Amino acid sequence: MAERTDSNQTAPAGRQPARGRPRDAGRDRALLEATVQVLQESGYGGLTTAAVAKRAGVSTATLYRRWRSKEDLVVGTAVRWASDLGPQPDTGSLEGDLAVLLRDKAGTLQGPGGRLLHVLIGEAAHNEALARVLDTAIIQPVRDRAATVVRHAVDRGDIPPLKDSHVLADLVVGSMVSRLFLTPDAAHAGTTDGASSGEAAVRELLPFLLRALGAQPG
């Protein structure tokens, strides 16, 4: 069967991954990394499966065995690069827990997941599938972490119970996105002691979040 090269074509709706040899994780990663790169250069509207396959050094047939369409590819990429926000450790203090959460989120936003989010925020406003996956893959993990932070703090008696810990997640995501994406000078500058822009954002935001939760910085 001839290999497809038309970037506007998608695999048949009912197509399933080919059976037989297990998928090559290295090719999967190359395709996901290539997707982020092409999105950064061309945006969602300019991204084609052919361009991604060429950047990854594989055939379009290889790409279509993994993702059935451009949208599936971008959704899969968002899930992969946003999944690096691991479980919340218990540092023994609210300030320590919040600092870890903020640093982890800053690290995510300054990596491939953040570059992907930067490109897709506008597209998600009128693409329901992308909006859902960005909420599930990027916002929900922070909500889960925030709920853990609040639960530990309440159990220790650091703060009174909160009605909705999701507000903390919104503050973490919203403030970090604003600081690292929407404030040009802050996004490219660190501090006089050599700290990264992400670490500088953590230092600035941590005292405000502690006070918002009813605690005081140590």
C-alpha positions in Angstrom: 0.0 0.0 0.0 1.3 3.4 -0.9 2.3 5.7 1.9 0.2 8.8 2.5 2.0 12.1 2.1 -0.9 14.6 1.9 -0.8 16.5 5.2 -4.5 17.3 5.0 -5.6 13.7 5.1 -6.4 11.9 8.3 -6.6 8.2 9.1 -10.0 6.5 8.7 -12.2 7.2 11.8 -12.2 3.6 13.0 -8.5 3.0 12.5 -6.7 1.2 15.3 -3.0 1.0 16.0 -1.4 -1.8 14.0 -0.9 -5.0 15.9 2.4 -6.9 15.9 5.7 -5.3 17.0 5.4 -3.0 20.1 5.5 0.7 19.5 8.9 2.4 19.5 9.0 4.8 22.5 11.8 6.7 20.9 9.7 7.4 17.8 6.8 8.5 20.0 9.0 10.9 21.8 10.5 12.3 18.6 7.0 12.9 17.2 5.8 14.6 20.4 8.9 16.8 20.5 8.6 17.7 16.8 4.9 18.6 17.4 5.9 21.2 20.1 8.6 22.6 17.8 6.3 22.9 14.8 3.5 24.4 17.0 6.0 27.1 18.2 7.1 28.0 14.7 3.7 27.8 12.9 1.0 27.8 15.5 -1.9 25.3 15.5 -3.4 26.6 12.2 -0.1 26.1 10.4 0.8 22.7 11.9 0.5 19.8 9.5 1.1 16.1 10.2 3.6 16.0 7.3 5.7 18.8 8.8 5.7 17.0 12.2 6.7 13.7 10.6 9.5 15.3 8.6 10.8 17.1 11.7 10.8 13.8 13.6 12.5 11.9 10.8 9.7 9.4 10.3 7.1 8.7 7.7 3.5 10.0 7.8 2.4 6.4 7.9 4.3 6.0 11.2 2.6 9.1 12.6 -0.9 7.9 11.6 -0.3 4.5 13.2 -0.1 6.4 16.5 -2.5 9.4 16.1 -5.4 9.5 13.7 -5.5 13.2 13.0 -3.7 16.5 13.7 -6.0 17.2 16.6 -5.3 13.7 18.1 -1.6 14.4 17.8 -1.8 17.8 19.5 -4.0 16.4 22.3 -1.6 13.5 22.8 1.3 15.9 23.0 -0.5 18.1 25.5 -1.2 15.1 27.7 2.4 13.8 27.5 4.2 17.1 28.3 1.7 18.1 31.0 2.0 14.9 32.9 5.3 15.7 34.5 3.8 17.3 37.6 4.4 14.5 40.0 2.8 13.8 43.5 2.9 16.5 46.1 5.4 15.8 48.9 4.7 16.6 52.5 7.6 18.9 53.6 6.2 19.4 57.0 5.1 23.0 56.6 2.6 24.9 54.4 5.3 27.3 53.3 7.5 24.4 52.2 4.6 22.6 50.4 3.6 25.7 48.5 7.2 26.5 47.5 7.5 22.9 46.1 4.2 23.3 44.2 5.2 26.7 42.8 8.6 25.5 41.7 7.3 22.4 40.0 4.7 24.5 38.2 7.3 27.0 37.1 9.5 24.2 35.9 6.6 22.7 33.8 5.7 26.1 32.3 9.4 26.8 31.4 9.7 23.4 29.7 7.9 21.8 26.6 4.6 21.7 28.4 4.7 25.4 29.0 5.7 26.1 25.4 2.8 24.0 24.2 0.3 25.8 26.6 1.6 29.1 25.4 0.7 28.2 21.8 -2.6 26.5 22.5 -4.3 28.9 24.9 -5.8 31.0 22.1 -6.8 27.9 20.0 -8.5 26.3 23.0 -10.9 29.3 23.2 -12.7 27.9 20.1 -11.7 24.2 20.1 -13.6 22.3 22.7 -11.4 19.2 22.5 -8.3 21.1 23.2 -9.9 23.1 25.9 -10.9 19.9 27.6 -7.5 18.3 27.4 -5.7 21.5 28.6 -8.0 21.5 31.6 -7.6 17.8 32.3 -3.8 17.6 31.6 -2.6 21.0 32.9 -5.1 22.4 35.4 -6.4 19.3 37.1 -3.0 18.0 38.3 -2.4 21.4 40.0 -5.9 21.2 41.5 -5.0 17.7 42.9 -1.7 19.0 44.3 -3.4 22.1 45.8 -6.0 19.9 47.5 -3.1 17.8 49.0 -1.3 21.0 50.2 -4.5 22.3 51.9 -5.3 19.0 53.5 -1.8 18.7 55.0 -2.0 22.3 56.2 -5.4 21.8 57.8 -4.4 18.5 59.4 -1.3 20.3 61.0 -3.5 23.2 62.2 -1.6 25.7 60.0 -4.8 27.1 58.5 -8.5 26.7 59.0 -10.4 24.4 56.6 -11.1 25.9 53.2 -14.4 25.5 51.4 -12.7 25.0 48.0 -9.0 24.2 47.5 -9.4 24.8 43.7 -9.1 28.5 44.4 -5.5 27.9 45.4 -4.9 26.0 42.2 -6.3 28.8 40.2 -4.0 31.3 42.0 -1.0 29.1 41.4 -1.7 28.6 37.7 -3.0 32.1 37.0 -0.1 33.9 38.7 2.6 31.7 37.2 1.1 32.0 33.7 0.8 35.8 34.1 4.4 36.1 35.5 6.1 33.8 33.0 4.0 34.2 29.9 2.4 37.7 30.0 5.1 39.8 31.7 7.9 40.1 29.1 10.5 41.6 31.4 9.9 39.0 34.1 9.9 36.1 31.7 13.4 36.8 30.5 15.0 38.2 33.7 16.1 36.5 36.8 17.4 38.2 40.0 20.6 39.8 41.0 21.7 36.6 42.8 21.4 34.6 39.6 18.0 32.9 40.3 16.0 32.0 37.3 12.8 33.8 36.3 10.8 30.8 37.7 12.6 31.0 41.0 12.1 34.7 41.1 8.4 34.2 40.6 8.3 31.7 43.4 9.9 34.1 45.8 7.5 36.9 44.9 4.3 34.8 44.9 4.9 32.6 48.0 4.3 35.3 50.7 1.1 36.4 49.0 -0.3 32.9 48.7 0.5 32.2 52.4 -1.3 35.3 53.4 -4.3 34.5 51.1 -4.6 31.1 52.9 -4.5 32.8 56.3 -0.9 31.9 57.2 2.3 34.0 57.6 5.7 33.5 55.9 8.2 31.9 58.2 
